Amino acid sequence: MTPPLRPAALAALLAFAVLPVHAQDPGAPQPPVPSVTQESETQDSGVGDLETAEWIGKPVMSSDRRAVGTLREVRTASDTADAGLLIVERDGGETVEVPMQGAAFDGTSVVVTPLADAIAAN
């Protein structure tokens, strides 16, 4: 037979039962948010206007690492959204609009999500 729990022990067990399993430090860095969570729901990836302004003049590469051109302009829907366009100047002076979603700077060039053939078809 199990001895009855003392009131203090019972109170301690109840207190631990209502605590969250994993308390997160609000000051801790948060993981990146995926840019697309569902078909019709887009979330901000954290690529903001200040970061993309530094990309202007940099070479642009497709996701298959082929040269696309030079970034001339960034058009965003808001200061922090990546739902915008990158205006890329190609050899010969013509420009092409490339979706900004998924674009990133790798230290040397801006890498965009579309493949080079898809960009050339625009």
C-alpha positions in Angstrom: 0.0 0.0 0.0 1.3 3.5 -0.9 1.5 6.0 1.9 -0.7 9.2 1.4 1.0 12.3 -0.1 1.7 15.1 2.3 0.0 18.4 1.4 3.3 20.1 0.7 4.4 17.3 -1.7 1.0 17.4 -3.4 1.2 21.2 -3.9 4.7 20.8 -5.4 3.5 18.2 -7.9 0.6 20.3 -8.9 2.8 23.4 -9.4 5.2 21.4 -11.7 2.2 20.0 -13.6 1.1 23.5 -14.7 4.5 24.8 -15.8 5.2 24.9 -19.5 7.3 22.0 -20.8 9.8 24.2 -22.6 10.0 27.9 -21.6 11.7 30.0 -24.4 13.9 32.9 -23.6 12.3 35.9 -25.3 15.7 37.5 -25.9 17.1 34.4 -27.6 17.6 34.6 -31.4 14.7 33.2 -33.3 15.1 30.7 -36.2 14.4 32.1 -39.7 10.8 32.0 -40.8 10.1 30.1 -44.0 9.1 32.4 -46.8 6.1 30.3 -47.9 4.2 28.2 -45.4 1.1 27.4 -47.5 0.1 27.8 -51.1 -1.7 31.2 -50.4 0.2 32.3 -47.3 3.5 34.2 -47.6 5.5 35.3 -44.6 8.3 37.8 -44.3 11.7 36.1 -44.5 13.4 39.0 -42.7 15.2 40.2 -45.9 14.6 43.9 -45.5 15.0 47.1 -47.5 18.3 48.0 -45.8 20.0 44.7 -46.7 18.8 44.6 -50.3 19.9 48.2 -50.9 23.4 47.0 -50.4 22.9 44.4 -53.2 22.6 47.1 -55.9 25.5 46.9 -58.4 26.3 43.3 -57.4 26.3 40.4 -59.9 23.2 38.2 -60.0 23.5 34.4 -60.3 20.7 31.9 -60.9 20.1 29.0 -58.5 22.0 26.8 -61.0 25.0 29.3 -60.6 24.8 30.8 -64.0 25.4 34.6 -64.5 22.2 36.6 -65.0 23.5 40.2 -65.0 23.9 43.1 -62.6 21.4 44.2 -60.0 20.1 47.7 -60.9 17.0 48.1 -58.7 15.1 46.4 -55.9 11.3 46.9 -55.8 9.7 45.6 -52.6 6.1 45.6 -51.4 7.2 46.8 -48.0 10.4 47.6 -46.0 10.8 44.0 -44.9 8.9 41.9 -47.4 10.6 39.6 -49.9 7.5 39.7 -52.1 9.1 42.0 -54.7 11.2 42.2 -57.8 14.9 42.5 -58.6 15.6 44.5 -61.7 18.6 42.9 -63.3 20.5 44.5 -66.2 21.7 41.9 -68.7 24.6 42.1 -71.2 23.5 44.5 -73.9 21.6 46.8 -71.6 18.2 45.1 -71.5 16.6 44.4 -68.1 14.7 41.5 -66.7 12.5 41.3 -63.6 13.4 38.4 -61.2 11.2 37.5 -58.2 12.9 38.5 -55.0 11.5 35.7 -53.0 14.3 33.4 -51.9 17.1 35.7 -53.0 20.2 35.9 -50.9 23.6 37.5 -51.0 26.4 35.0 -50.7 29.2 37.5 -50.1 30.0 38.0 -53.7 26.8 37.9 -55.7 23.0 37.9 -55.3 21.7 34.3 -55.8 18.1 34.1 -57.0 15.7 31.1 -56.9 14.8 30.7 -60.6 17.0 28.8 -63.0 18.9 30.7 -65.7 16.7 29.2 -68.5 13.5 30.4 -66.7 15.0 33.9 -66.4 16.1 34.0 -70.0 12.5 33.1 -71.1 11.2 36.3 -69.5 
